[in-house]
Amino acid sequence: MKRVLVALVVVLVAWFGGKALYRALVSDETRIRWVLDDMCEGFAATRMNPVTAGLATDWFDDALGADRELVKAGLASLFFERREDGQGFPYRVEWRSAAGPTVDTSGEEPTARMELEVEFFRRKGAEDNSIWKAKVDAQLRKRDGEWRFFRTHTTTVDGRMPR
């Protein structure tokens, strides 16, 4: 019995250690993609922290005139007022980027630029309908080992932002 328990502990330590090593060695480009994925998943799960964690405290969108506090207020309103009876939160968001992020590590703190498209969907019955598609020109900074958006410029391509 002790051998089985020790073997199980060794396997768990190796698995968690391998996962930690993998996360430590991935590229900055992959880390930025993970930030975007976490933000999208947090939005769909109505969890504010994963969404706002991707935004620097001094984040600002030049086109929308939005800062982090405005996003928090908007998310709180959307998360609490838009639940549908028995259906849960009807929105989700996807992102895509043709080129991915371009990382610059030559300065005091690493920065990155990225052009991406975000698309918001609203579930109606069994279908997800696109309600807002926007292009985002994003600038990111790496502080304390974490990538965060610090400046964006969002342009609507189609539809209207969820409210």
Secondary structure, DSSP 8 states (H G I E B T S, - for coil): -HHHHHHHHHHHHHHHHHHHHHHHHS-HHHHHHHHHHHHHHHHHTT-HHHHHHTEEEEEEETTTTEEHHHHHHHHHHHHHH--BTTTB--EEEEEE-SS--EEE-SSSS-EEEEEEEEEEEEEETTEEEEEEEEEEEEEEEEETTEEEEEEEEEEEEEE----
